[in-house]
Each structure stands twice: as structure tokens, then as C-alpha cells.
């Protein structure tokens, strides 16, 4: 079985091809290049290098969010377009779970973090190789997250490039129970998106129409619009 994996939920870009449980090729980059300009060429290049035609793919896996609104939309749009055009099943994987998968062998809790600005984060807590969700994906302020993690009273491995933004706060609250993952685990991998996807039941091709990103919070523009509407109601 041949899988194509796409990960564009944040600044890093990763594309991978996995065939019969083996990584044939994977590309990962962490540069500020707009995914709208780089993602599709990366897909075309990796397929060309491994000599696989798009119609030879059996399934597509994509990081479905949360993360950057633009990044998530680009990845999901590409994946949906390819899946529907090729008539292949599409599997969406939490971008947080995909990142946590890098550290699935850690003997403890794993907390992936994406910066959501203004002291907020997208985060979750997973455990074990099965990546059991101890805390489901959500959007919260770093202060609230650390209080929740402190209550778990267990060692926690933090993974993700954005962890550095909050590391001083993390150590201040959690002390020695906070463990920083090696930098080599900080970038999400499309191969891990595929690995997690292979554990799931393949959806029908028709389900692609109903596939939507998982933002975990509304966009700022939408929030401002709702606020304006609410203010008008009270005038």
C-alpha cells in the first residue's frame, strides 16, 4: 500500500511517501516559505524522485490542525483536492498528535505545543506508543495549561519548536518534572502522520467531501465579527 503524507499545519513543511510500511522518501524543512508556494511543488518532486505516479497512491494522510489557520487550510485543501481527483481515501490526523508521535517511545507523558500568540497555545497530552490522549487537543492560555499539568504529578516531555517560547514558565511551575525533548524531535514529520493514519480505518472516498480542518478555535476575524454583532444587539 502506498501512502502520501502532507504536513503544513505550522511553519515546518513535510511531505512523505510510505510504501508497504517503509518510508520511501521524506522531505522536512523549517524555513519561512509560504506553503501555498512550496507544498505542491514538494509533493510533485517527491513523487517524481521515487518514480510513483499520483494514480498509484492508495491513500492520503494529512495533518488536519490545529495550528496556523493558513497552514492548515493549505494542507487540507491540497489533500482534499488530490484525494477527490484521484478517488483515494483521505485520513486526517491531529497535528498535535503527529508531533507527539515523534516521542512516542518516551516512558511518560508527552505534551506537544504550538504557539497561538498572546500567551496562548494549542496543546494536548499523550501517553505511550498508542498515543492515548490524556488531555485532548485544545486551545488555552499557557498559565492554565501549566496548572493542569502540575495536577498530573508526573514527568512530562515537551516537544515542538515553540516550546522554547514558554520554557522558562514551564520550568518555573513544573520544575524537574518538565523534560525538554531533543531538538531533532521538534519538527512534525509527514511519515509520522502516515504512521498514525495506518492505525485508523480508511474512510470512503465520498467522505472526502465532508472533511474539514480542526482549528480548535475560531479565527480572530470571526471572533471580532461576533463581538460586533453582540454589541449591536445591546445598543
C-alpha positions in Angstrom: 0.0 0.0 0.0 1.3 3.4 -0.9 0.6 6.5 1.2 1.3 10.2 0.6 1.6 12.3 3.8 1.2 16.0 4.0 2.1 18.3 7.0 1.7 22.0 6.7 -0.1 23.0 9.9 2.6 25.4 11.0 5.9 26.9 9.6 7.5 23.5 9.0 6.7 21.7 5.8 6.9 17.9 5.5 5.9 15.5 2.7 6.5 11.7 2.7 5.8 8.6 0.7 5.4 5.3 2.6 5.1 2.0 0.8 4.2 -1.2 2.5 5.2 0.1 5.9 8.5 1.6 4.9 9.5 5.2 4.3 10.5 5.5 0.7 11.1 9.3 0.8 10.5 12.2 3.2 11.2 15.9 3.0 11.2 18.2 6.0 12.0 21.9 6.0 11.7 24.6 8.6 12.0 27.8 6.6 9.7 30.7 6.2 8.4 29.8 2.8 4.7 30.2 2.1 3.2 26.8 1.9 1.0 27.9 -0.9 4.1 28.3 -3.0 6.1 25.3 -1.6 3.7 22.5 -0.7 2.5 21.3 -4.2 6.0 21.5 -5.8 7.3 19.5 -2.9 4.6 16.8 -3.5 5.4 16.7 -7.2 9.1 16.5 -6.6 9.0 13.7 -4.0 6.6 11.6 -6.2 8.9 12.1 -9.2 12.0 11.2 -7.3 10.6 7.9 -6.1 9.0 7.2 -9.5 5.4 7.0 -8.3 2.6 8.4 -10.4 -0.2 10.1 -8.4 -2.8 7.5 -9.5 -0.6 4.8 -7.9 -1.2 6.2 -4.5 -3.6 4.1 -2.3 -4.4 6.7 0.4 -3.5 10.2 1.6 -2.9 11.4 5.1 -2.9 15.0 6.2 -2.3 17.0 9.3 -5.7 18.5 9.9 -4.8 21.0 12.6 -4.8 22.8 15.0 -2.1 25.2 14.1 -1.7 28.2 11.7 -5.1 28.8 10.0 -3.4 29.4 6.7 -1.1 26.4 7.0 -3.9 24.1 8.0 -6.1 25.3 5.2 -3.4 24.9 2.5 -2.6 21.3 3.6 -6.2 20.2 3.9 -7.2 21.9 0.6 -4.3 20.1 -1.2 -5.1 16.8 0.4 -8.8 17.0 -0.4 -8.2 18.1 -4.0 -5.8 15.2 -4.6 -7.9 12.6 -2.8 -11.1 13.6 -4.7 -9.3 13.9 -8.1 -7.6 10.5 -7.7 -10.6 8.9 -5.9 -8.4 7.8 -2.9 -9.4 7.8 0.8 -8.3 10.7 2.9 -7.3 10.4 6.6 -6.9 13.4 8.8 -4.6 13.3 11.8 -4.3 15.8 14.6 -1.2 18.0 14.0 -0.5 17.8 17.8 -0.8 14.0 17.8 1.5 13.8 14.8 4.1 15.9 16.6 3.8 13.8 19.8 4.3 10.7 17.7 8.0 11.7 17.3 8.4 11.0 21.0 6.0 8.0 21.3 8.8 5.9 22.8 9.2 8.2 25.8 8.2 6.4 29.0 5.9 9.1 30.3 3.6 11.9 29.2 4.2 13.8 26.0 3.0 17.4 25.6 3.3 19.0 22.2 2.9 22.7 22.0 2.1 25.2 19.2 2.3 28.9 19.9 -1.2 30.5 19.4 0.0 34.1 20.3 -0.7 36.3 23.2 0.4 33.7 25.7 -2.0 31.1 24.3 -1.1 27.6 23.0 -2.6 24.7 21.1 -1.7 21.6 23.1 -2.6 18.2 24.3 -1.1 15.4 26.4 -0.4 11.9 25.1 0.9 8.7 26.6 2.6 5.6 25.3 3.2 4.2 21.8 -0.6 4.1 21.3 -0.6 7.9 21.9 -3.5 7.7 24.3 -5.0 11.2 24.8 -4.7 12.1 28.5 -5.7 15.7 27.6 -7.5 16.2 24.3 -6.3 18.8 21.8 -7.4 22.2 22.8 -6.6 26.0 22.9 -5.7 27.6 26.2 -3.5 30.1 27.9 -0.1 28.8 29.0 -0.8 29.6 32.6 -4.0 27.4 32.6 -2.1 24.6 30.9 0.7 24.5 33.4 -1.7 24.4 36.3 -3.5 21.5 34.6 -0.2 19.7 34.0 1.0 20.3 37.6 -2.0 18.4 38.8 -0.9 15.3 36.9 2.1 15.0 39.1 4.1 13.1 36.5 7.2 13.7 34.3 6.2 15.4 31.1 8.2 15.6 27.9 7.6 18.8 25.9 8.1 18.7 22.2 7.9 21.3 19.4 9.9 24.3 18.3 7.5 26.7 20.1 8.3 25.1 23.5 11.3 27.4 23.7 8.9 30.4 23.9 7.4 29.1 27.1 10.2 27.1 28.6 11.1 29.5 31.4 7.4 29.5 32.5 7.2 25.7 32.2 10.3 25.1 34.4 9.1 27.7 37.0 5.8 25.9 37.5 6.8 22.2 36.9 10.4 22.2 38.0 12.2 18.9 37.4 9.1 17.1 36.2 9.5 19.1 32.9 11.7 17.4 30.3 12.7 19.1 27.1 12.7 16.9 24.0 15.8 16.8 21.8 15.7 19.4 19.0 15.7 16.6 16.5 12.2 15.7 17.6 10.8 19.2 17.4 9.7 19.2 13.7 6.5 17.4 12.7 7.0 14.6 10.2 4.7 13.6 7.4 5.9 10.0 7.9 4.5 10.1 11.4 1.2 11.5 10.0 1.1 8.4 7.8 2.1 6.0 10.7 -0.7 7.3 12.9 -3.1 7.2 9.9 -2.4 3.5 9.2 -3.8 2.6 12.7 -7.2 4.0 11.6 -9.9 2.6 9.5 -9.9 4.0 6.0 -12.9 6.2 5.2 -14.9 6.1 2.0 -13.9 8.3 -0.9 -17.2 10.1 -0.6 -16.3 11.1 3.0 -13.7 13.5 1.5 -16.4 16.0 0.7 -17.2 16.3 4.4 -13.6 16.5 5.6 -12.9 19.8 7.5 -9.9 21.2 9.3 -9.8 21.1 13.1 -8.9 24.6 14.2 -9.9 24.2 17.9 -10.9 27.9 18.0 -12.5 30.4 15.7 -10.4 32.8 13.6 -9.7 36.3 15.0 -11.7 38.0 12.3 -14.7 35.8 13.1 -14.3 36.5 16.8 -14.3 40.2 16.1 -17.4 40.0 13.9 -19.3 38.0 16.6 -18.2 40.6 19.2 -19.5 43.4 17.0 -22.8 41.6 16.4 -23.2 41.1 20.2 -22.5 44.8 20.9 -25.1 45.8 18.3 -27.7 43.6 20.0 -27.2 45.6 23.2 -27.4 49.0 21.7 
